[in-house]
Amino acid sequence: MNHNFQSAEKEQELATQFGFAERVRELNLAKYTYKPLAFVHTYGCQQNVSDTEHLKGYLEMMGYGFTEDLSKADLVLYNTCAVREHAESRVFGNVGILKANKRARPGMLICMCGCMAQQPEVSEKIKKSYPYVDILFGTGVRHRFPEFVYRKMTTGKRVFENPEPDTGIFEGIPVHRDGTFKAWLPIMQGCNNFCTYCIVPYVRGRECSREPEAVIAEAEEIIKGGAKEIMLLGQNVNSYGKTTQHKMTFAELLRRINAIEGDFRIRFMTSHPKDCSDELLVAMAECEKVEKHLHLPVQCGSDRILDRMNRRYTAEGYMKLVDRAKELMPEIQLTSDIIVGFPGETEEDFQKTLELIKKVRYYSLFTFIFSPRPGTPAEKMEDNESSADKSRRFAEMLRVQEEISRELNAEVIGRKVRLLIEEIDGDVLVGRSSENLVVRVNGNKEMLGEFVNAEITSFDGVLHGEII
């Protein structure tokens, strides 16, 4: 097997892992009188969801089927997230519950991986306090999953592997795609930005882009498989291409994928404002398959706090990007992430964030009250603001955003849109437009995963439309 996009050493390593997968498959055939089942759960971002699809590809290779019923699982895999404290708490709670499952099924293998597993303090906690967890591995050694399962099955010893993240990308790991008409397509991994609140660079390593021809080849394969939407993934897609042999900007990559024959749509996330170029905005405007929706996390509207966050742009610079995007694409809808209560944030800083929200007029926001992540610079920053003040500001921001969202939804009534029907809710179909408008329409179930034209007719908390 030669994927032409990676070194002979990586090809050899991959062949070694495929060998381990085949040996695990043979062990499972000898051990079970039925097809063993794996329960897999993903926490966190789309990048984790994509990683899980590759781990499930390996599980299929090892002879496992899949189940949503924990009580029937012969192997449990939790792919974890370290970005929010709440996600970590949920993982520990759910791992605690597995003690009873392990007692009921002593042969069950319990595995943890992902960003939490990459942290040494989490690894030690699992090792000491959760003795029934069999395998724990970090983000940098995902490609060795079959080896870890084989080692546990043949030696009986627990496997704990979380060396420093290796930014090398392995092409050719099998993929079990969970969706039929929507597909994740990772184009890079890791991050070089070191925002002071963020743990990602420490658990995912430095930025590394996939070779453009590898990405394009996978995109072609996805489209041939019938997908109607491709989501390009990276911690910061705007800086794509800096580590590749064949140089290509993210804007150029969008144009190449846009040129692939077929009726499909291209989405991407996440974009960092400091790397959002005019070239990218022009490409978005000119590529008919690229969604006219931009998720551009601003985090805060105060330059003083942006500097403390190490975001490396100003509120004014951010607004210039927004104005240019709207000039090129009048129909574009913008979404963002905002943190309230970052250490040192004053009422004046918060009011600047509110002003920015009102100027931009986001369609929706992902909002968070700051919670320190161990190991980040922000954890050590002095924070004199009370929880009550942070909660009050958070509520005020939500109120302002809800009003803007209502107004924007009212403005699109009467607009004709092309929807990709993503789900069925009772007798109603739920579709998403290129601008990220979610619209409920009446239609038949055969339309699931298809494009339909519709006119938006009303808004009552959700948008409703009629198929044209």
ZAMARGU-4260 file (C-alpha; in steps of 0.2 Angstrom, whole numbers, plus 5000, padded with zeros to 4 digits):
<rodrens>
0) 5000/5000/5000 | 5008/5017/4995 | 4998/5032/4998 | 5011/5043/4989 | 5009/5057/5002
5) 5020/5050/5016 | 5037/5043/5020 | 5041/5025/5018 | 5044/5024/5037 | 5025/5029/5040
10) 5020/5017/5027 | 5029/5003/5037 | 5022/5009/5054 | 5004/5008/5046 | 5007/4991/5039
15) 5013/4986/5057 | 4997/4992/5064 | 4987/4983/5051 | 4996/4967/5056 | 4991/4970/5075
20) 4973/4973/5069 | 4973/4956/5060 | 4980/4947/5075 | 4966/4955/5087 | 4953/4950/5074
25) 4960/4932/5076 | 4960/4933/5095 | 4942/4939/5094 | 4937/4925/5083 | 4944/4912/5095
30) 4937/4921/5111 | 4919/4925/5105 | 4905/4914/5098 | 4897/4930/5091 | 4904/4946/5083
35) 4910/4957/5098 | 4903/4974/5100 | 4911/4991/5103 | 4902/5006/5112 | 4911/5022/5106
40) 4907/5039/5113 | 4915/5056/5108 | 4916/5071/5118 | 4921/5089/5112 | 4924/5096/5095
45) 4922/5090/5077 | 4940/5086/5076 | 4937/5073/5089 | 4922/5066/5080 | 4933/5064/5064
50) 4947/5056/5075 | 4933/5044/5081 | 4929/5039/5064 | 4947/5033/5061 | 4947/5024/5077
55) 4931/5015/5072 | 4939/5011/5056 | 4952/5002/5066 | 4939/4993/5077 | 4930/4986/5061
60) 4947/4980/5055 | 4949/4971/5072 | 4933/4962/5070 | 4921/4973/5080 | 4903/4978/5077
65) 4895/4993/5085 | 4882/4995/5098 | 4873/5010/5107 | 4869/4999/5122 | 4883/5000/5135
70) 4877/4984/5143 | 4881/4974/5127 | 4898/4981/5124 | 4914/4970/5124 | 4924/4985/5121
75) 4921/5003/5127 | 4930/5018/5119 | 4929/5036/5126 | 4937/5049/5115 | 4939/5064/5127
80) 4940/5083/5127 | 4950/5094/5138 | 4944/5111/5132 | 4930/5114/5144 | 4930/5109/5163
85) 4912/5103/5161 | 4917/5090/5147 | 4931/5083/5159 | 4918/5081/5173 | 4906/5071/5162
90) 4920/5060/5157 | 4925/5056/5174 | 4907/5053/5179 | 4904/5041/5165 | 4920/5032/5167
95) 4915/5029/5186 | 4899/5021/5180 | 4909/5008/5170 | 4914/4999/5186 | 4898/4991/5187
100) 4898/4986/5168 | 4915/4979/5170 | 4909/4968/5185 | 4895/4962/5175 | 4906/4958/5159
105) 4924/4954/5166 | 4931/4952/5149 | 4926/4970/5143 | 4940/4981/5137 | 4939/4999/5143
110) 4949/5012/5133 | 4951/5031/5135 | 4959/5042/5122 | 4959/5060/5116 | 4964/5077/5123
115) 4961/5073/5142 | 4971/5057/5140 | 4985/5067/5133 | 4987/5076/5150 | 4999/5068/5162
120) 4989/5072/5178 | 4973/5064/5170 | 4983/5049/5166 | 4989/5047/5184 | 4972/5050/5191
125) 4965/5036/5179 | 4979/5024/5183 | 4977/5026/5202 | 4958/5029/5204 | 4950/5019/5190
130) 4960/5002/5190 | 4947/4995/5178 | 4952/5006/5164 | 4963/4995/5153 | 4970/5006/5139
135) 4973/5025/5139 | 4982/5034/5125 | 4985/5052/5120 | 4982/5061/5104 | 4999/5059/5097
140) 4998/5039/5096 | 4981/5037/5089 | 4988/5027/5075 | 4994/5014/5087 | 4977/5009/5093
145) 4977/4991/5087 | 4994/4988/5095 | 4988/4994/5112 | 4973/4982/5111 | 4984/4968/5106
150) 4996/4971/5120 | 4982/4971/5133 | 4974/4955/5126 | 4990/4945/5125 | 4999/4951/5141
155) 4984/4956/5152 | 4993/4971/5158 | 4986/4989/5157 | 4992/5000/5143 | 4996/5019/5146
160) 5003/5028/5132 | 5003/5047/5131 | 5020/5054/5125 | 5022/5072/5119 | 5010/5074/5104
165) 5018/5069/5088 | 5012/5081/5074 | 5016/5068/5060 | 5000/5064/5050 | 4997/5046/5045
170) 4988/5044/5028 | 4978/5028/5025 | 4971/5024/5042 | 4954/5016/5039 | 4938/5027/5041
175) 4921/5021/5047 | 4910/5036/5042 | 4895/5038/5053 | 4886/5049/5041 | 4880/5045/5024
180) 4877/5062/5016 | 4888/5073/5027 | 4907/5069/5029 | 4921/5076/5040 | 4937/5079/5031
185) 4952/5084/5042 | 4965/5095/5033 | 4977/5098/5047 | 4980/5095/5065 | 4988/5104/5080
190) 4989/5122/5084 | 5003/5136/5085 | 4993/5150/5092 | 4994/5147/5111 | 4980/5158/5116
195) 4982/5160/5135 | 4966/5151/5140 | 4967/5136/5128 | 4974/5119/5131 | 4974/5113/5113
200) 4992/5116/5108 | 4998/5107/5123 | 4987/5091/5120 | 4987/5091/5101 | 5004/5097/5097
205) 5011/5109/5084 | 5002/5113/5068 | 5004/5101/5054 | 4995/5101/5037 | 4990/5086/5026
210) 4997/5087/5008 | 4985/5095/4997 | 4984/5081/4985 | 4979/5069/4999 | 4965/5081/5005
215) 4959/5083/4987 | 4960/5064/4984 | 4949/5060/4999 | 4937/5074/4995 | 4934/5066/4978
220) 4932/5049/4986 | 4919/5056/4998 | 4909/5064/4984 | 4910/5048/4974 | 4903/5039/4990
225) 4887/5051/4988 | 4891/5064/5001 | 4882/5081/4999 | 4892/5091/5012 | 4910/5091/5016
230) 4916/5099/5032 | 4935/5104/5031 | 4942/5103/5049 | 4957/5110/5057 | 4961/5120/5073
235) 4965/5135/5062 | 4961/5131/5044 | 4966/5148/5039 | 4984/5144/5042 | 4983/5128/5031
240) 4998/5124/5020 | 5013/5131/5030 | 5020/5113/5033 | 5016/5105/5017 | 5029/5100/5003
245) 5018/5107/4990 | 5013/5124/4995 | 4995/5129/4994 | 4985/5141/5004 | 4968/5137/5012
250) 4959/5148/4999 | 4968/5139/4985 | 4963/5122/4993 | 4944/5128/4993 | 4945/5132/4975
255) 4952/5115/4971 | 4939/5106/4980 | 4925/5117/4973 | 4931/5112/4956 | 4927/5093/4959
260) 4913/5088/4949 | 4896/5084/4958 | 4882/5093/4968 | 4889/5096/4985 | 4893/5109/4998
265) 4909/5114/5007 | 4909/5120/5025 | 4925/5123/5036 | 4930/5127/5054 | 4938/5134/5063
270) 4945/5151/5057 | 4956/5162/5067 | 4954/5180/5063 | 4973/5184/5063 | 4975/5172/5048
275) 4958/5176/5039 | 4965/5184/5022 | 4956/5194/5009 | 4961/5180/4997 | 4950/5168/5007
280) 4935/5179/5008 | 4936/5182/4989 | 4937/5163/4986 | 4922/5160/4998 | 4912/5173/4987
285) 4918/5166/4970 | 4916/5147/4974 | 4898/5142/4972 | 4899/5126/4982 | 4907/5135/4998
290) 4894/5140/5011 | 4891/5158/5014 | 4893/5156/5032 | 4908/5161/5042 | 4912/5155/5060
295) 4925/5168/5065 | 4928/5167/5084 | 4931/5184/5091 | 4931/5179/5110 | 4931/5197/5116
300) 4928/5215/5110 | 4941/5224/5121 | 4959/5225/5114 | 4966/5225/5131 | 4958/5208/5135
305) 4962/5202/5117 | 4980/5205/5121 | 4979/5196/5137 | 4972/5181/5128 | 4986/5182/5115
310) 4974/5183/5100 | 4985/5194/5090 | 4972/5205/5082 | 4962/5220/5087 | 4943/5224/5088
315) 4945/5236/5073 | 4955/5223/5063 | 4941/5211/5066 | 4928/5223/5061 | 4937/5226/5044
320) 4936/5207/5041 | 4918/5207/5044 | 4914/5222/5033 | 4924/5215/5019 | 4915/5198/5021
325) 4898/5207/5020 | 4904/5218/5005 | 4909/5202/4995 | 4894/5191/5001 | 4879/5202/5006
330) 4869/5186/5011 | 4883/5179/5023 | 4878/5174/5040 | 4892/5176/5054 | 4894/5166/5070
335) 4907/5167/5084 | 4913/5161/5100 | 4914/5173/5115 | 4921/5171/5133 | 4914/5181/5147
340) 4924/5184/5163 | 4941/5182/5157 | 4954/5186/5171 | 4955/5205/5172 | 4940/5209/5162
345) 4931/5225/5168 | 4913/5231/5165 | 4921/5243/5152 | 4929/5228/5143 | 4913/5219/5143
350) 4903/5234/5136 | 4916/5234/5122 | 4911/5216/5118 | 4893/5220/5118 | 4896/5235/5106
355) 4905/5223/5094 | 4891/5210/5095 | 4879/5224/5090 | 4890/5230/5076 | 4893/5213/5068
360) 4875/5207/5071 | 4879/5188/5073 | 4867/5175/5068 | 4871/5165/5083 | 4885/5164/5096
365) 4894/5150/5106 | 4896/5158/5123 | 4906/5153/5138 | 4909/5159/5156 | 4928/5158/5158
370) 4934/5142/5167 | 4953/5140/5169 | 4961/5125/5161 | 4976/5118/5171 | 4993/5121/5162
375) 4988/5137/5153 | 4994/5154/5157 | 4977/5161/5160 | 4976/5149/5175 | 4988/5159/5184
380) 4981/5176/5180 | 4973/5186/5194 | 4954/5187/5193 | 4946/5199/5204 | 4928/5199/5197
385) 4914/5190/5206 | 4905/5175/5199 | 4889/5185/5201 | 4896/5199/5190 | 4901/5187/5177
390) 4884/5178/5177 | 4875/5195/5176 | 4886/5200/5161 | 4883/5183/5153 | 4864/5185/5154
395) 4865/5202/5147 | 4875/5196/5132 | 4863/5182/5129 | 4848/5194/5129 | 4857/5206/5117
400) 4861/5191/5105 | 4843/5184/5106 | 4836/5200/5101 | 4848/5201/5086 | 4845/5183/5081
405) 4826/5187/5081 | 4828/5202/5070 | 4839/5192/5058 | 4827/5178/5057 | 4813/5190/5053
410) 4823/5198/5039 | 4825/5182/5029 | 4806/5178/5028 | 4802/5178/5010 | 4819/5173/5005
415) 4821/5158/4993 | 4835/5146/4999 | 4842/5129/4994 | 4841/5117/5009 | 4851/5101/5012
420) 4838/5090/5022 | 4848/5085/5037 | 4835/5076/5048 | 4817/5071/5051 | 4808/5078/5066
425) 4791/5069/5067 | 4782/5074/5051 | 4793/5088/5047 | 4810/5089/5038 | 4824/5100/5045
430) 4836/5108/5032 | 4850/5119/5032 | 4854/5133/5019 | 4871/5138/5013 | 4870/5153/5025
435) 4868/5141/5040 | 4849/5145/5041 | 4840/5130/5049 | 4822/5129/5041 | 4808/5117/5045
440) 4798/5111/5029 | 4785/5098/5025 | 4790/5085/5013 | 4792/5066/5011 | 4806/5056/5020
445) 4814/5051/5004 | 4821/5069/5004 | 4833/5066/5018 | 4851/5069/5012 | 4845/5078/4997
450) 4844/5096/4991 | 4827/5105/4990 | 4823/5123/4985 | 4811/5132/4998 | 4804/5149/5002
455) 4805/5154/5021 | 4788/5159/5026 | 4788/5162/5045 | 4798/5163/5061 | 4791/5158/5078
460) 4807/5154/5087 | 4812/5142/5072 | 4811/5146/5054 | 4797/5138/5043 | 4797/5136/5025
465) 4788/5128/5010 | 4796/5118/4997 | 4796/5126/4980
</rodrens>
